[in-house]
């Protein structure tokens, strides 16, 4: 298995950050296999969704509906509603696996690999890219 970690800055706002280009660069020339994307954080996730047509904003809105940023959370350090960021990875998991065919991502036409980060208290995220050859 080949693996590397890259660091991303997500800023001070909730974000869906498209990582597809980096994923494609990582697997380019590697042949057939599987790409595993993993974010080793308790408050971030990886989603495969359409981006650029409003779906990324819709995901953030849906997460706001399901996990409101208010004072209901028992985990209360950080900004108001921070506890919801610790629940979010149960809904948006911290990983995904994508088939790689001849060094290219086998994603659907509108699919993108995205980092989902609701934690406005931490703007630095690491993503582990791993390739398992077929």
DSSP file (Angstrom, degrees, kcal/mol; ACC not computed):
  #  RESIDUE AA STRUCTURE BP1 BP2  ACC     N-H-->O    O-->H-N    N-H-->O    O-->H-N    TCO  KAPPA ALPHA  PHI   PSI    X-CA   Y-CA   Z-CA
    1    1 A X              0   0    0      0, 0.0     2,-0.4     0, 0.0   131,-0.2   0.000 360.0 360.0 360.0 139.3    0.0    0.0    0.0
    2    2 A X  E     +A  131   0A   0    129,-2.4   129,-3.3     2,-0.0     2,-0.3  -0.909 360.0 172.9-108.0 138.8    1.2    3.5   -0.8
    3    3 A X  E     +A  130   0A   0     -2,-0.4     2,-0.3   127,-0.2   127,-0.2  -0.996  12.9 171.0-149.0 147.8    0.1    6.3    1.5
    4    4 A X  E     -A  129   0A   0    125,-2.3   125,-3.2    -2,-0.3     2,-0.4  -0.983  23.8-131.7-152.4 158.0    0.6   10.0    2.2
    5    5 A X  E     -A  128   0A   0     -2,-0.3     2,-0.4   123,-0.2   123,-0.2  -0.935  19.0-170.8-114.0 134.1   -0.9   12.8    4.3
    6    6 A X  E     -A  127   0A   0    121,-2.5   121,-2.8    -2,-0.4     2,-0.4  -0.941  16.0-135.0-121.3 147.5   -1.8   16.2    3.0
    7    7 A X  E     -A  126   0A   0     -2,-0.4     2,-0.4   119,-0.2   119,-0.2  -0.837  19.7-171.3-105.3 139.0   -2.8   19.2    5.0
    8    8 A X  E     -A  125   0A   0    117,-3.4   117,-3.1    -2,-0.4     2,-0.5  -0.961  18.7-139.1-128.1 144.5   -5.8   21.5    4.1
    9    9 A X  E     -A  124   0A   0     -2,-0.4   115,-0.2   115,-0.2   114,-0.1  -0.918  16.9-177.9-101.0 125.0   -7.0   24.8    5.5
   10   10 A X        -     0   0    0    113,-2.3     3,-0.5    -2,-0.5   114,-0.1   0.538  30.9-139.2-102.8  -8.9  -10.8   24.9    5.8
   11   11 A X        -     0   0    0    112,-0.6    -1,-0.2     1,-0.2   111,-0.1  -0.287  37.2 -57.4  84.8-169.8  -11.2   28.4    7.1
   12   12 A X  S    S+     0   0    0      2,-0.1     2,-0.3   109,-0.1    -1,-0.2   0.300 110.6  71.9 -98.2   6.9  -13.4   29.8    9.8
   13   13 A X  S    S-     0   0    0     -3,-0.5   106,-0.1   106,-0.1   104,-0.1  -0.845  94.5 -90.2-119.5 157.2  -16.7   28.7    8.2
   14   14 A X        -     0   0    0     -2,-0.3     2,-0.3   104,-0.1   104,-0.2  -0.402  59.0-171.8 -59.6 142.7  -18.4   25.4    7.8
   15   15 A X  E     -E  117   0B   0    102,-2.5   102,-2.7    -4,-0.1     2,-0.5  -0.991  41.1-155.2-148.5 148.4  -17.2   23.9    4.5
   16   16 A X  E     -E  116   0B   0     -2,-0.3     2,-0.6   100,-0.2   100,-0.2  -0.970  32.5-164.7-114.8 107.4  -17.5   21.2    1.9
   17   17 A X  E     -E  115   0B   0     98,-2.9    98,-2.7    -2,-0.5     2,-0.4  -0.853  15.7-132.2-104.1 118.5  -14.1   21.2    0.3
   18   18 A X  E     +E  114   0B   0     -2,-0.6    96,-0.2    96,-0.2     4,-0.1  -0.555  29.2 171.3 -72.9 121.0  -13.7   19.5   -3.1
   19   19 A X     >  +     0   0    0     94,-3.5     4,-2.3    -2,-0.4     5,-0.2   0.235  43.5 110.7-110.0   9.1  -10.6   17.2   -3.0
   20   20 A X  H  > S+     0   0    0     93,-0.5     4,-2.8     1,-0.2     5,-0.2   0.872  75.4  51.9 -60.7 -41.9  -11.3   15.4   -6.3
   21   21 A X  H  > S+     0   0    0      1,-0.2     4,-2.5     2,-0.2    -1,-0.2   0.922 111.2  47.7 -60.6 -43.7   -8.3   17.0   -8.2
   22   22 A X  H  > S+     0   0    0      2,-0.2     4,-2.3     1,-0.2    -1,-0.2   0.891 111.6  51.2 -64.5 -38.2   -5.9   16.0   -5.4
   23   23 A X  H  X S+     0   0    0     -4,-2.3     4,-1.9     2,-0.2    -2,-0.2   0.931 110.6  48.2 -62.9 -45.4   -7.4   12.5   -5.5
   24   24 A X  H  X S+     0   0    0     -4,-2.8     4,-1.3     1,-0.2    -2,-0.2   0.897 111.8  50.0 -62.7 -40.9   -6.9   12.2   -9.2
   25   25 A X  H  < S+     0   0    0     -4,-2.5    -1,-0.2    -5,-0.2    -2,-0.2   0.895 108.7  53.2 -63.1 -40.0   -3.4   13.5   -8.9
   26   26 A X  H  < S+     0   0    0     -4,-2.3    -2,-0.2     1,-0.2    -1,-0.2   0.879 115.9  37.3 -65.4 -38.5   -2.6   10.9   -6.2
   27   27 A X  H >< S+     0   0    0     -4,-1.9     3,-2.3    -5,-0.1     4,-0.3   0.603  84.7 125.1 -91.2 -11.1   -3.8    7.9   -8.2
   28   28 A X  T 3< S+     0   0    0     -4,-1.3    75,-0.1     1,-0.3    76,-0.1  -0.225  83.8   5.3 -54.4 129.4   -2.5    9.1  -11.7
   29   29 A X  T 3  S+     0   0    0     73,-0.2    -1,-0.3    74,-0.2    74,-0.1   0.523  98.2 110.6  78.0   6.4   -0.3    6.4  -13.2
   30   30 A X    <   -     0   0    0     -3,-2.3     2,-0.2     1,-0.3    -2,-0.1   0.514  68.3-141.3 -93.3  -4.2   -0.9    3.9  -10.5
   31   31 A X        -     0   0    0     -4,-0.3    72,-2.6    70,-0.1    -1,-0.3  -0.534  52.3 -12.4  83.3-149.9   -2.9    1.3  -12.5
   32   32 A X  S    S+     0   0    0     70,-0.2   102,-3.0    69,-0.2     2,-0.3  -0.635  87.3  87.2 -92.5 147.9   -5.9   -0.5  -11.0
   33   33 A X  E     -CB 100 133A   0     67,-2.3    67,-2.8   100,-0.3     2,-0.4  -0.987  69.4 -58.9 164.8-153.9   -6.7   -0.6   -7.3
   34   34 A X  E     -CB  99 132A   0     98,-2.3    98,-2.6    -2,-0.3     2,-0.5  -0.984  29.0-147.9-128.6 136.5   -8.5    1.2   -4.6
   35   35 A X  E     -CB  98 131A   0     63,-2.9    63,-2.6    -2,-0.4     2,-0.5  -0.910  13.8-164.5 -98.7 125.5   -8.2    4.7   -3.2
   36   36 A X  E     -CB  97 130A   0     94,-3.1    94,-2.4    -2,-0.5     2,-0.5  -0.960   1.7-166.8-109.3 125.9   -8.9    5.0    0.5
   37   37 A X  E     +CB  96 129A   0     59,-2.8    59,-1.8    -2,-0.5     2,-0.4  -0.961  12.9 174.5-113.3 127.1   -9.4    8.6    1.7
   38   38 A X  E     -CB  95 128A   0     90,-2.2    90,-3.6    -2,-0.5     2,-0.6  -0.997  22.9-158.3-138.6 133.1   -9.4    9.0    5.5
   39   39 A X        -     0   0    0     55,-2.6     2,-2.0    -2,-0.4     5,-0.2  -0.945  13.2-151.6-111.1 112.6   -9.5   12.1    7.7
   40   40 A X        +     0   0    0     -2,-0.6     2,-0.3    86,-0.4    87,-0.1  -0.328  58.9 107.5 -84.2  59.2   -8.1   11.4   11.1
   41   41 A X    >   -     0   0    0     -2,-2.0     3,-0.8     3,-0.2    -2,-0.1  -0.982  67.7-138.2-134.5 146.0  -10.2   13.9   13.0
   42   42 A X  T 3  S+     0   0    0     -2,-0.3    47,-0.4     1,-0.2    -2,-0.1   0.498 103.3  45.1 -78.7  -3.8  -13.1   13.5   15.4
   43   43 A X  T 3  S+     0   0    0     45,-0.1    75,-0.7    46,-0.1    76,-0.6   0.063 101.0  69.1-131.9  25.7  -15.0   16.4   13.8
   44   44 A X  E <   -F  117   0B   0     -3,-0.8     2,-0.3    -5,-0.2    73,-0.2  -0.957  52.6-169.1-141.9 160.4  -14.7   16.0   10.0
   45   45 A X  E     -F  116   0B   0     71,-2.4    71,-3.1    -2,-0.3     2,-0.4  -0.893  20.6-123.4-142.8 172.2  -16.0   13.6    7.3
   46   46 A X  E     -F  115   0B   0     47,-3.7     2,-0.4    -2,-0.3    49,-0.3  -0.987  29.2-178.5-121.6 128.4  -15.6   12.6    3.7
   47   47 A X  E     -F  114   0B   0     67,-2.7    67,-3.1    -2,-0.4     2,-0.7  -0.952  24.3-144.4-126.8 146.5  -18.5   12.7    1.3
   48   48 A X  E     +F  113   0B   0     -2,-0.4     2,-0.3    65,-0.2    65,-0.2  -0.936  49.9 131.7-107.5 108.0  -18.9   11.8   -2.3
   49   49 A X  E     -F  112   0B   0     63,-1.7    63,-1.9    -2,-0.7     2,-0.3  -0.894  61.4 -84.7-145.3 171.0  -21.4   14.3   -3.7
   50   50 A X        -     0   0    0     -2,-0.3     2,-0.3    61,-0.2    61,-0.1  -0.634  47.0-165.2 -76.5 141.4  -22.0   16.6   -6.6
   51   51 A X        +     0   0    0     59,-0.3    63,-0.0    -2,-0.3     0, 0.0  -0.872  57.1  35.4-124.8 162.4  -20.4   20.0   -6.1
   52   52 A X  S    S+     0   0    0     -2,-0.3    -1,-0.1     1,-0.1    -2,-0.0   0.289  99.2  76.4  85.3 -11.1  -20.8   23.4   -7.8
   53   53 A X  S    S-     0   0    0     -3,-0.0    -1,-0.1     0, 0.0    -2,-0.1   0.172 120.4 -85.7-116.1  16.2  -24.5   23.2   -8.4
   54   54 A X  S  > S+     0   0    0     -4,-0.0     4,-2.5     3,-0.0     5,-0.2   0.242 101.4 111.0 102.9 -13.0  -25.7   23.9   -4.9
   55   55 A X  H  > S+     0   0    0      1,-0.2     4,-2.4     2,-0.2    -4,-0.1   0.854  77.1  54.9 -64.7 -33.5  -25.4   20.3   -3.5
   56   56 A X  H  > S+     0   0    0      2,-0.2     4,-1.8     1,-0.2    -1,-0.2   0.920 111.4  44.0 -65.8 -42.0  -22.5   21.2   -1.3
   57   57 A X  H  > S+     0   0    0      2,-0.2     4,-2.3     1,-0.2    -2,-0.2   0.870 111.6  54.8 -67.1 -36.7  -24.6   24.1    0.2
   58   58 A X  H  X S+     0   0    0     -4,-2.5     4,-2.6     2,-0.2    -2,-0.2   0.885 105.6  52.7 -63.2 -38.4  -27.6   21.7    0.5
   59   59 A X  H  X S+     0   0    0     -4,-2.4     4,-2.6     2,-0.2     5,-0.2   0.938 109.7  47.7 -62.8 -46.0  -25.4   19.2    2.4
   60   60 A X  H  X S+     0   0    0     -4,-1.8     4,-1.9     1,-0.2    -2,-0.2   0.898 112.9  49.3 -61.6 -39.4  -24.4   21.9    4.9
   61   61 A X  H  X S+     0   0    0     -4,-2.3     4,-2.0     2,-0.2    -2,-0.2   0.898 110.9  49.6 -66.0 -40.8  -28.1   23.0    5.3
   62   62 A X  H  X S+     0   0    0     -4,-2.6     4,-2.5     1,-0.2     5,-0.2   0.907 110.5  49.7 -64.7 -41.8  -29.2   19.4    5.8
   63   63 A X  H  X S+     0   0    0     -4,-2.6     4,-3.3     1,-0.2    -1,-0.2   0.867 108.5  53.4 -65.5 -34.7  -26.5   18.9    8.5
   64   64 A X  H  < S+     0   0    0     -4,-1.9    -1,-0.2    -5,-0.2    -2,-0.2   0.888 110.5  47.7 -64.2 -38.7  -27.7   22.2   10.1
   65   65 A X  H  < S+     0   0    0     -4,-2.0     3,-0.4     1,-0.2    -2,-0.2   0.915 120.7  36.1 -66.9 -43.1  -31.2   20.8   10.2
   66   66 A X  H  < S+     0   0    0     -4,-2.5     2,-0.4     1,-0.3    -2,-0.2   0.854 132.0  28.9 -78.3 -36.6  -30.1   17.4   11.6
   67   67 A X  S  < S-     0   0    0     -4,-3.3    -1,-0.3    -5,-0.2    -2,-0.1  -0.697  83.6-160.8-127.2  76.7  -27.4   18.8   13.9
   68   68 A X        -     0   0    0     -3,-0.4     2,-1.7    -2,-0.4     4,-0.1  -0.245  23.4-122.9 -62.5 145.8  -28.3   22.3   14.9
   69   69 A X  S    S+     0   0    0     -5,-0.1     2,-0.2     2,-0.1    -1,-0.1  -0.542  72.9 110.2 -87.0  70.9  -25.5   24.6   16.2
   70   70 A X  S >  S-     0   0    0     -2,-1.7     3,-0.5    11,-0.2    11,-0.4  -0.544  84.3 -82.9-129.9-163.6  -27.1   25.3   19.6
   71   71 A X  T 3  S+     0   0    0      1,-0.2    -2,-0.1    -2,-0.2     5,-0.0   0.190  93.6  99.5 -95.7  18.2  -26.6   24.5   23.2
   72   72 A X  T 3   +     0   0    0     -4,-0.1     2,-0.2     3,-0.0    -1,-0.2   0.670  60.0  99.3 -74.5 -15.7  -28.3   21.0   23.3
   73   73 A X    <   -     0   0    0     -3,-0.5    10,-0.1     1,-0.1     8,-0.1  -0.521  62.8-151.5 -83.5 136.2  -25.0   19.2   23.0
   74   74 A X  S    S+     0   0    0     -2,-0.2     2,-1.0     1,-0.1    -1,-0.1   0.826  88.5  75.1 -71.0 -32.7  -23.3   17.7   26.1
   75   75 A X        +     0   0    0      1,-0.1     8,-0.6     6,-0.1    11,-0.1  -0.736  65.9 162.0 -80.5 106.4  -19.9   18.1   24.5
   76   76 A X        +     0   0    0     -2,-1.0     6,-0.2     6,-0.1    -1,-0.1   0.359  19.3 114.9-121.4   5.6  -19.6   21.9   25.0
   77   77 A X        +     0   0    0      4,-0.1     2,-0.1     5,-0.1     5,-0.1  -0.368  69.5  20.8 -74.2 162.9  -16.1   23.2   24.7
   78   78 A X  S    S-     0   0    0      4,-0.1     3,-0.1     3,-0.1     5,-0.1  -0.441 112.2  -5.8  83.4-158.2  -15.3   25.6   21.8
   79   79 A X  S >  S-     0   0    0      1,-0.2     3,-2.1    -2,-0.1     4,-0.2  -0.221  94.3 -72.3 -70.2 161.1  -17.8   27.6   19.8
   80   80 A X  T 3  S+     0   0    0      1,-0.3    -1,-0.2     2,-0.1    -9,-0.1  -0.289 123.0  16.7 -55.6 132.4  -21.6   27.2   20.4
   81   81 A X  T >> S+     0   0    0    -11,-0.4     3,-1.7    -8,-0.1     4,-0.6   0.542  80.3 137.5  83.0   6.6  -22.8   23.9   19.0
   82   82 A X  H X>  +     0   0    0     -3,-2.1     3,-1.4     1,-0.3     4,-0.7   0.830  61.4  69.2 -56.2 -32.7  -19.3   22.5   18.8
   83   83 A X  H >> S+     0   0    0     -8,-0.6     3,-0.8     1,-0.3     4,-0.7   0.803  88.9  63.3 -57.1 -30.5  -20.6   19.1   20.1
   84   84 A X  H X> S+     0   0    0     -3,-1.7     4,-2.0     1,-0.3     3,-0.6   0.822  93.1  62.9 -65.1 -29.5  -22.5   18.6   16.9
   85   85 A X  H <X S+     0   0    0     -3,-1.4     4,-0.5    -4,-0.6    -1,-0.3   0.812 101.1  52.4 -63.9 -28.5  -19.2   18.5   15.1
   86   86 A X  H << S+     0   0    0     -3,-0.8    -1,-0.2    -4,-0.7    -2,-0.2   0.678 111.8  45.5 -80.5 -18.0  -18.3   15.4   17.1
   87   87 A X  H X< S+     0   0    0     -4,-0.7     3,-2.1    -3,-0.6     4,-0.4   0.749  94.0  80.1 -90.1 -29.2  -21.6   13.7   16.1
   88   88 A X  H >X S+     0   0    0     -4,-2.0     4,-3.1     1,-0.3     3,-2.1   0.808  80.1  64.4 -52.6 -39.7  -21.3   14.5   12.4
   89   89 A X  T 3< S+     0   0    0     -4,-0.5    -1,-0.3   -47,-0.4     5,-0.3   0.693  94.1  62.7 -63.7 -14.3  -18.8   11.7   11.5
   90   90 A X  T <4 S+     0   0    0     -3,-2.1    -1,-0.3     3,-0.1     3,-0.2   0.711 116.1  31.1 -75.4 -19.5  -21.5    9.2   12.4
   91   91 A X  T <4 S+     0   0    0     -3,-2.1     2,-0.7    -4,-0.4    -2,-0.2   0.809 132.3  32.1-102.2 -46.8  -23.6   10.7    9.5
   92   92 A X  S  < S-     0   0    0     -4,-3.1    -1,-0.3   -45,-0.1   -45,-0.1  -0.918  96.0-138.5-110.4 100.1  -20.8   11.8    7.2
   93   93 A X        -     0   0    0     -2,-0.7   -47,-3.7    -3,-0.2    -3,-0.1  -0.095  13.5-118.3 -64.0 159.4  -18.1    9.1    7.8
   94   94 A X  S    S+     0   0    0    -49,-0.3   -55,-2.6    -5,-0.3     2,-0.3   0.176  90.0  41.7 -82.4  20.7  -14.4   10.0    8.0
   95   95 A X  E     -C   38   0A   0    -49,-0.3     2,-0.3   -57,-0.2   -49,-0.2  -0.984  53.5-173.2-156.8 162.2  -13.5    7.9    5.0
   96   96 A X  E     -C   37   0A   0    -59,-1.8   -59,-2.8    -2,-0.3     2,-0.4  -0.966  15.1-143.9-154.3 158.6  -14.4    6.7    1.6
   97   97 A X  E     -C   36   0A   0     -2,-0.3     2,-0.4   -61,-0.2   -61,-0.2  -0.993  16.3-173.2-125.6 132.5  -13.1    4.1   -0.9
   98   98 A X  E     -C   35   0A   0    -63,-2.6   -63,-2.9    -2,-0.4     9,-0.1  -0.990  25.2-120.4-128.0 130.3  -13.1    4.7   -4.6
   99   99 A X  E     -C   34   0A   0     -2,-0.4     7,-2.7     7,-0.3     2,-0.5  -0.403  23.8-151.5 -64.3 145.5  -12.2    2.2   -7.3
  100  100 A X  E     -CD  33 105A   0    -67,-2.8   -67,-2.3     5,-0.2     2,-0.5  -0.989  10.0-169.8-121.9 123.9   -9.2    3.2   -9.5
  101  101 A X  E >  S- D   0 104A   0      3,-2.5     3,-1.6    -2,-0.5   -69,-0.2  -0.965  72.1 -20.9-118.1 120.6   -9.1    1.9  -13.1
  102  102 A X  T 3  S-     0   0    0     -2,-0.5   -73,-0.2     1,-0.3   -70,-0.2   0.864 128.8 -49.0  50.8  42.4   -6.0    2.4  -15.1
  103  103 A X  T 3  S+     0   0    0    -72,-2.6     2,-0.3     1,-0.2    -1,-0.3   0.593 118.4 105.8  78.2  11.3   -4.8    5.2  -12.9
  104  104 A X  E <  S-D  101   0A   0     -3,-1.6    -3,-2.5   -73,-0.2     2,-0.2  -0.933  76.3-105.0-124.8 149.6   -8.1    7.1  -13.0
  105  105 A X  E     -D  100   0A   0     -2,-0.3     2,-1.1    -5,-0.2    -5,-0.2  -0.511  22.4-142.1 -69.2 131.8  -10.9    7.6  -10.4
  106  106 A X        +     0   0    0     -7,-2.7    -7,-0.3    -2,-0.2     2,-0.2  -0.413  50.7 143.6 -93.3  57.9  -14.0    5.4  -11.3
  107  107 A X        -     0   0    0     -2,-1.1     2,-0.0     1,-0.1    -9,-0.0  -0.576  54.3-102.7 -91.0 158.0  -16.4    8.1  -10.1
  108  108 A X    >   -     0   0    0     -2,-0.2     3,-1.4     1,-0.1    -1,-0.1  -0.290  45.0 -91.8 -71.5 166.9  -19.7    8.9  -11.7
  109  109 A X  T 3  S+     0   0    0      1,-0.3    -1,-0.1    -2,-0.0    -2,-0.1   0.842 124.1  28.9 -50.4 -43.9  -20.1   12.0  -14.0
  110  110 A X  T 3  S+     0   0    0    -60,-0.1   -59,-0.3     2,-0.0     2,-0.3   0.305  93.9 116.7-105.7   8.8  -21.2   14.4  -11.2
  111  111 A X    <   +     0   0    0     -3,-1.4     2,-0.3   -61,-0.1   -61,-0.2  -0.602  36.3 178.4 -85.6 138.7  -19.4   12.8   -8.2
  112  112 A X  E     - F   0  49B   0    -63,-1.9   -63,-1.7    -2,-0.3     2,-0.6  -0.963  29.9-123.9-131.6 150.4  -16.7   14.6   -6.3
  113  113 A X  E     - F   0  48B   0     -2,-0.3   -94,-3.5   -65,-0.2   -93,-0.5  -0.862  40.7-176.1 -94.7 122.3  -14.7   13.6   -3.2
  114  114 A X  E     -EF  18  47B   0    -67,-3.1   -67,-2.7    -2,-0.6     2,-0.5  -0.941  30.0-136.0-129.9 142.3  -15.2   16.2   -0.5
  115  115 A X  E     -EF  17  46B   0    -98,-2.7   -98,-2.9    -2,-0.4     2,-0.6  -0.829  23.9-156.0 -87.1 127.3  -14.0   17.0    3.0
  116  116 A X  E     +EF  16  45B   0    -71,-3.1   -71,-2.4    -2,-0.5     2,-0.4  -0.940  16.7 175.0-110.2 120.9  -16.9   18.1    5.2
  117  117 A X  E     +EF  15  44B   0   -102,-2.7  -102,-2.5    -2,-0.6   -73,-0.2  -0.952  20.2 164.7-134.0 113.0  -15.9   20.2    8.1
  118  118 A X        +     0   0    0    -75,-0.7     2,-1.1    -2,-0.4  -104,-0.1   0.505  52.8 103.9 -97.1  -8.7  -18.4   21.8   10.5
  119  119 A X    >   +     0   0    0    -76,-0.6     3,-1.0     1,-0.2  -106,-0.1  -0.633  42.1 177.3 -83.8  99.0  -15.7   22.6   13.2
  120  120 A X  T 3  S+     0   0    0     -2,-1.1    -1,-0.2     1,-0.2     3,-0.1   0.519  74.1  70.6 -78.7  -4.5  -15.0   26.3   12.9
  121  121 A X  T 3  S+     0   0    0      1,-0.2     2,-0.4   -42,-0.1    -1,-0.2   0.596 101.3  43.6 -86.5 -11.6  -12.6   26.1   15.9
  122  122 A X    <   +     0   0    0     -3,-1.0    -1,-0.2  -111,-0.1    -3,-0.1  -0.936  55.8 174.9-137.3 111.1  -10.0   24.1   13.9
  123  123 A X        +     0   0    0     -2,-0.4  -113,-2.3    -3,-0.1  -112,-0.6   0.330  59.9  85.5-100.1   8.3   -9.1   25.2   10.3
  124  124 A X  E     +A    9   0A   0   -115,-0.2     2,-0.4  -114,-0.1  -115,-0.2  -0.945  54.8 175.1-114.6 120.4   -6.3   22.7    9.8
  125  125 A X  E     -A    8   0A   0   -117,-3.1  -117,-3.4    -2,-0.6     2,-0.4  -0.963  19.1-149.5-126.6 139.3   -7.2   19.3    8.5
  126  126 A X  E     -A    7   0A   0     -2,-0.4     2,-0.4  -119,-0.2   -86,-0.4  -0.873  10.4-165.3-104.3 141.8   -5.1   16.3    7.5
  127  127 A X  E     -A    6   0A   0   -121,-2.8  -121,-2.5    -2,-0.4     2,-0.6  -0.996  10.5-146.2-126.3 128.0   -6.3   13.9    4.9
  128  128 A X  E     -AB   5  38A   0    -90,-3.6   -90,-2.2    -2,-0.4     2,-0.5  -0.848  10.5-162.4 -96.3 123.8   -4.6   10.5    4.4
  129  129 A X  E     +AB   4  37A   0   -125,-3.2  -125,-2.3    -2,-0.6     2,-0.4  -0.917  13.2 179.1-103.2 124.4   -4.5    9.3    0.8
  130  130 A X  E     -AB   3  36A   0    -94,-2.4   -94,-3.1    -2,-0.5     2,-0.5  -0.991  12.9-161.5-131.1 137.6   -3.8    5.5    0.5
  131  131 A X  E     -AB   2  35A   0   -129,-3.3  -129,-2.4    -2,-0.4     2,-0.6  -0.975   1.1-167.0-120.9 125.7   -3.7    3.4   -2.7
  132  132 A X  E     - B   0  34A   0    -98,-2.6   -98,-2.3    -2,-0.5    -2,-0.0  -0.949  24.2-132.4-110.8 113.5   -4.0   -0.3   -2.6
  133  133 A X  E       B   0  33A   0     -2,-0.6  -100,-0.3  -100,-0.2  -102,-0.1  -0.329 360.0 360.0 -67.9 145.1   -2.9   -1.8   -5.9
  134  134 A X              0   0    0   -102,-3.0  -101,-0.2   -34,-0.1    -1,-0.1   0.428 360.0 360.0 -88.1 360.0   -5.2   -4.4   -7.5
